[in-house]
Amino acid sequence: MLRMMYPYGEFGAAATGEDIAAVETALGVRLPEQLRALYLECDGFREDRGNAKYLLSLTDEDHIGSLKSLTMFCWTEFKGTWPDLDLSPYVFFGSSSADELWGIRCDGTDEVIAFHHNMEPKCESALHSPVSADFWPRRGQGKAQ
């Protein structure tokens, strides 16, 4: 699905079920089915222009991080700054690279949020599903000339 929408995007190799299970065990959550499906398609996706990473790798680190490390960071670090902000129901799967992070709730509601540290102790609701075509920004439609 993503490769057809973004023919010039940069994609990681597909994750395996074992890769996903290892991250789920480390985090103590089960990833929502639509997010699992994306990882079985590719373990990370970056736009062809700019630096946004719409789908972080499960564990491969770069300057943005991975789903595992960024989720663990959000669960622990922001708690010290905003004790009433509970990000623990979410796993963070993407980044705009401009400090906005995207997370999806793992309790069956699959709510997608956008979080930016300047939002203070709040998040904003994004779209309902990371597999819906309108969730992904439309920038990767073709290479710049």
C-alpha positions, 0 to 999 in steps of 0.5 A: 500500500505505502509503496504504491502511494509513495513510489519514491519513498525510502522503505526499510525491509519488511519486519517479521512477526518475530521482530514485532513480537520482540518489540511487543514483549519489550514494551508490554503491549500488543501493537494494533493490527493495522500498525502490525500490517504496516510493519509486515510491509516495511520496517520504517518509511521516510519521505523522499524529500525532507526528513519526516519519518512517517513510520519509525523502524521497530528497533533500528536507531537513527537520529529520530529513534525507533518505535521502541526507543521513542515510545519508552522515552515518551512514557518516562521522560515527559512524565517528569515534566507533566505528571498528569500527562499519561502517554502510556496507552500509546506507542509512538510510530512516527515523527514529522522531524519538527518535534511532532510525534504520532502515537496510536493507542493500544487498547483497542480504540486505535486512536491516533494522536499528534504530540508536540512538547510545546503542546504542554500537557496535551495531545491532539487527536489525529486521524483514526487509522494509520493505514487510511490513505488520508493519514499519510502526508501527501508530499511523497507523490513524486520527486522534485525536479 
